[in-house]
């Protein structure tokens, strides 16, 4: 079912190219225009069948779009939304895929021309790999996508965005921008911070002795450092709160080992296993891990 005539995707990496594949192969859009800074990346996405047309010029690319999806790094999203909005036709809906929301919403507020609407989105999909060569048509199947409308959002616009993500296979959840940032600080940003700390704390001379446990625990630390620096900088307050909770648990673990208190240690380990098992069961029944 076609949802949009023309969709413009700003930033055609893993997420942007996967969106393009889904939109075209599921016939949710008549055409998809890819907007980027590098001809090579656009050419790869075009070859993969993720795009109908490409351009290096944002203003040109969004001019006829009825939906614009901004898939650039968090530090650029607000600027790209504002620039796109100034060149969109009235009635255009803009969304993004950023891992933070409150700062983006604040930076966009008051800068959109009449008739152009922004609603934040965040698909909980992807991984440490980047680039259109890794795009998957089913990347969003069964994944949670959080949308963050506000009091100015028109119901018709929210319905259209909700239906689009649903048609791409996602489970759509609604949160405020602030609720989103608090939640993702705990479930996404903190895990990356911890994985990075663990990898950085491992001495060079012991790297040859690492095995599956180290690899599993540090996998996401392989993500783009600059991208994650921007995410952490955009969500400092909620991330500090999540880090404080983690430090409390870490301190309790350390105390149970130093005292020693095997009962306390066992209780923490059992709680950890219980929560991990819940997520594993949810994932195996079609939810999001």
Secondary structure, DSSP 4 states (H G I P E B T S, - for coil): ---EEEEEEES-SHHHHHHHHHHHHTT-EEEEEEE-S-HHHHHHHHHTT--SEEES-HHHHHTT-SEEEE-S-HHHHHHHHHHHHTTSPTT-EEEE--S--HHHHHHHTT-SPTT-EE-EEEE----S--SGGG--TTTTTT-EEEEE--TT--HHHHHHHHHHHHHTTPEEEE--HHHHHHHHIIIIIHHHHHHHHHHHHS-GGGGGG--HHHHHHHGGGGS-HHHHHHHHHHTHHHHHHHHHHHHHHHHHHHHHHHHT-HHHHHHHHHHHHHHHHHHHHHHHTT---
